[in-house]
């Protein structure tokens, strides 16, 4: 029953809904309704059928316990499930504010890869939405890296403080439906936020109810993950003795090629000189990769090593800042020549302490604080002779 899609035809069009007690989705589309009615049909089968239909009007007709679908020369008959046994979808909680859909989708793409996939610590499988007035911070971590992105938020009331742990998988699915220029309304259950009076840094109880994203005719509702999230703000307060500004496209391409040689969970080593960095990886007895990329480096610790896949996640996420910045700051994340002046900034103290990756604008400065921050724990690697 929960694998079904609920079709409801009414004067205002056709509403398609689904619900599995964890997540519910609803979308309303325009339709010429001859007779109002509802039917519950196998969801996956209907989705596969509609993807294969020609670009012609589709007609649905309910006859006894069958829904007949006709589209051009194609005809299908779907057996109906019992509508009376289908659970009612949860109502949307109270809105807490809104945000541009394109901005939110970009932020989710930047931070969600850092969320853990280990269900033994559920709070680490979440993207934390931390709302402080007109700023929403999205954060995710798997203990080896922390990704955070600040975005502009329009709160429903001044002084709003809210925190919610949203399953990363749900956030990623929701982000696929967001459209740039279309506002997304965010709603939380009554236990999901505290408004007024809270100060930055004060402890808050995460939301343990529902969250709802509504944009246009689409609405997605899901359950929040209970628990306390890490005190992530303390991880971005370090000052660093080493700093390197590197061309984003060239760096990403070099790391991606080095990762082809690195053994599973093996390191990619970055060896810095004042005007360049050598990116190197080894597979014992089988292969070696080394590539030189220009760099503006200062500091007294010239070598650091990372897990190549974690490093690539951070670099590509930082380069995504170009999409929301000035047109002159565009890069090619695939590793080709970068047409803009934007660069990736890598900061660290020693080869054993966490490093910070941010996006450095073309003027050589850095936002304070940087909208996107990625903290990555280096790999400890024995020196090669």
N, C-alpha and C positions, 0 to 999 in steps of 0.2 A: 504493500500500500504506500509506504513512504518513498518508493522508487517512482511514484507516479507524478505527472504534471497535471495540475488542476486548471482546466480551461473554463472561464466564466465569460459568457457573452452578455453584454448589457448595452443600454443606450449610449454609454460613453465609450464603447469599443470593446476590445477583447483583452481580458486580464489573464496572464499566465503566471502560475504560482507553484512553488515547491517548498517542502519543509521536511527536515529529518530530526527534529527536536533539538538540534544544535544550531543549524543555520536555516534561515528562510529567505527566499527571494521572490520578488514580485515585479512584474513589468506590465505596463498597459500599452497596447498598440492600437492604432486606428483600424477600424473594421466596419464594414457595412453589415449591421445585424438585422436579419429578417425576423428572428424570433429569439428572445432572451432564453438562456439556459446554461447549464454547467455539465461538465463531464470530467472524469478522472481517467487518464490514459497512461500507458507505459511511457515513462519520460525519456529513457535513452533511445527507445525505438523511434519515438516521434522526432527527437532531435536529429537522429541519423537520416530519417526520411526527409525532413525539411531541408537539410543541408544538400540533399541530392536533387531537389525539385528544380524545374526550369523557372526562369524569371517571368512567371505568369501568375495571375491571381489564384489564390488557393481558397477552396470552398470546403467548409466543415458542415457536416450534417449528422445529427444524432438520430439513430433509428434503433429502437429497442435497446439492446445492450452493446451496440456497435457505434463507433464514430467513423463515418466515411469521409475520406479526404480525397478531393479531386483537384488536380492542378494540370491543366492542359490535357494531354492524353494519358497522364498517370493517374491511377486510382488505387487507394489503399483503404483497408478496413482495420480499425483498431478496437480490440475488445475493451470495454469500459470496466473500470474497477469501482468499488462501492464508494460513492461520494459521501454518504452519510457517516462512514467510518473514518473519514479523513480528518485529522486534527485541525483546529482553528489556528491560523497563523498568529503569532504574537503581535500585539499593537506596538507602534513605535513609541519609545520613551520620549521624554521631553527634550527638545533641541537644546544644545549648549552653544551652538555657533555654526559657522559655515566657512568654507575654504574653496578656492579655485580648484576644479577637478584636475587640470593639467599639472598644477604645482604639487598637489597631493600625490598624484600617480608617480611623478618623478621622485619625490621623497621616499615613497614606499619602495620603488625599485632600487634606490640607493642603500637603504638600511636593511631590508628584509633578508638578503643573502647572509647577513651576519647572525641571524637567529639560529639557535640550536635546533637540531633534529632529534635530540635525545629526550624522549618523553618522561624519563625519570625525574627531570627537573622541569615541570610544566611552565614555570614562569619564564624560563630562558627560551622557550619555543614561541614567545610572544614578541610582538612589536609594542613597545610602551608608548602610548600617546600621553604626553605630559603637557597640559595646557596651563599657561600662566598669562592671563589677560589676553593680549592680542598676539601672542606667540605660541605656537604649538611645536613641541620638540618630539620627533619620532626617534626612538632608540631601540637597538637590538644588539644582543651579545650572545656568544656561545662560550665565554670565558677566555677564549684565545684572542678575540678582537671585539671592539665595541664600535658600532656605527651610529652616528647621531646627525640629524638634519633639522634645523630650525626653519619654520615656514610661517608666513603671515596668516593670522587667524582672526576672524570677526566673531567675537564672543556674543552670546545672547544677552549678557549682562556684564556691566563693568566689574573688574576685580575677580573675574571667574578663575577658580583653581580647580583643575580636574586631572585625574590620572586614571588610565584604563589600560589593562593588559589584553591586547587583542591577538588571538592566534595569528601567527605570521602567514599561515596558509590562507586564512580568511582575508587578511589585508591584501595579499597578492591577488586573490580572486576579485575582490572589490575594485582594486585599482585598474583592472582590465576594462571596467565599464565607465571609468571617469573620462570626461572630455574636457580639453582645455577651453577655458572661457565659460564653462558651465559650472555654477556653484554646487558644491556638495554640502548638504546639511548633515551635521553630525549630532546624533542624539544618544544620551546615556541614560541608564536606569537610575532611579533616585539614589541608590547607594554608590553610584559611579563617580560622583563629584561633590566637592564642597565649594560653595560660592562665598566670596566676600571675606575679608579679614585675614586670610592666610598670607604668610610671608614666604618669600623665596627661601627654599632650603628646609622649611618645616616638614616634619613627617606627616604623611597622609596615608589613609587606608585606600588601597587601590579599589577601583570599582569591581563589584562582584555580581553585576546584573547583566543587562543587555546593552549592546551597542547597535546603532542603526545608521547606515549611510543612505541618504536619499538624494538622487540627482535626476532632474527631469521626471520621466515616468518610471524610473527604476528605484527599487528599494531593497536593500539587503540588511538583514538583521541577524546577529549572532551572539552567542554567549561569551562573556569575558572570562579570563583565567584568573582565579583568586590567587592571592599571594603578594608578597612584597618584592618589588623590583630592586635591583642593585642601586647603590648610590653612585650613579654614573657621572655626576657632575664633578666629583673629586678626581676623575681620571683625566680631565682636560685642563687641570690647573698647573701642570708642570712648566717650568722654563727649561729650554734646551740649549745645550752647548754646541750642537752640530746642526747645520741647516743646509739643505740642497734644494735648489730650484731646477727642475728638469722638464724638457719638452714632452708633453703628455703623449702624443701619438707615437713618437720614437721609443719612449720608455715602455709603454704598454706593449708595443710590438716586440721589443727585445725580450721582455719578461715572458711573453707568451711563447716565443721561440725557445727560450731557455727551459721553460717548463716541459717542453717535449722531451728533453734529455733527462731532466731530474727524475730520479727514482721516486716511487710512491712515498709521499710525505718527506721526500728529500728536499734540501734547501736550494734556494737561489741566492748566491752571494753578490752583494753590491760592494765594490771596492772603489773608493772615491779618491780623486785628485782635485786640485783647485778648479780645473776646467773640464773635467770629464769623469765618467763613472764606467767601470767595467762590470758587466752583468754576466755572471758565470754560473754554470751548473755542470755536475758530473754524474755519470752512471758508472760505477766501478767496473773497470775492465771492458766497457762497451762503448761509451761515447762521452764527448765533452762539448760544451757550447760556451762561447765567449763572444760578447758584443760590446762595443764601445759607444756610449751616448754622451753628448755634450751635457755639462752640468755646471752650475754655479754653486760651489761647495765652500763652506767654511766650518772649521771645527778641528778637534784633535783626536777624533775616533773615526778613522777612515773606512772601516769595514763593518758590515752588518749583514745578517742572513735572515731570510724569511721563508715560510711555506709559500711556494709560488702561487698556489690557487687562492690562498687568503690574500696575498699581495695583489693579485690581479683583480679580485673583487673590490679592494679598496681603491686601486688606481682607476678602474673604469667608473666606479661610483663618483670619485672626485672629478673625473673628466666630464661627467654628466652635468656638473655645475655650468659648463659652457652653454648648455641648452637653455638655461634660465638667466644667463648673463647677457652682456652686450653682444651684438652680432660679431664684433671683432675678436671675441674670445672663443671662437669655435675651434673644435679639434676633431680629428678623425680617430675614434677609439679603436679602430681596427688595426692601428699601428702604421698607417701611411703618413705622408708628410702633413704636418699640421698647418692650416692656412692662417690661424690666428696667433696672437701673442700670449695666450694663456699658458700657464705652466703648472705642474704639480709640485707641491712643496712637501719635502720629507724632513722631519725634525726628530732628533733623538739625542740621548746623552751617552749611552754606552751600548755595546753590542748585545747586552743581556737585558736591558730595560725597555719597556714598551716605547714604540715610536709613534709619531703622529703624522697622518697624511691629510693634507688639505689642498684646496684649489687656490693657486696664486694668480690674481688678475694680471692682465697684460702690462699694467703700469708698475709692476714689481712690488706693489703693496699687498696687504692682506686685510680682509674684513676683520673687524674686531667686535665680537668673536666671529670666526669663520662660520658660514651657514652649515657647511658639511664638515664633520670631523670623523676620522677613522683611526682608532688606536689599535695597534697590532703588536702582539708579543713576538719578539724575534726568536729564531731557533739558535740554540747553542751548538756551535760546530767547532770541531777540533781543527787547529791550524794545519794546513797542508805544507809539506816540505817543498 
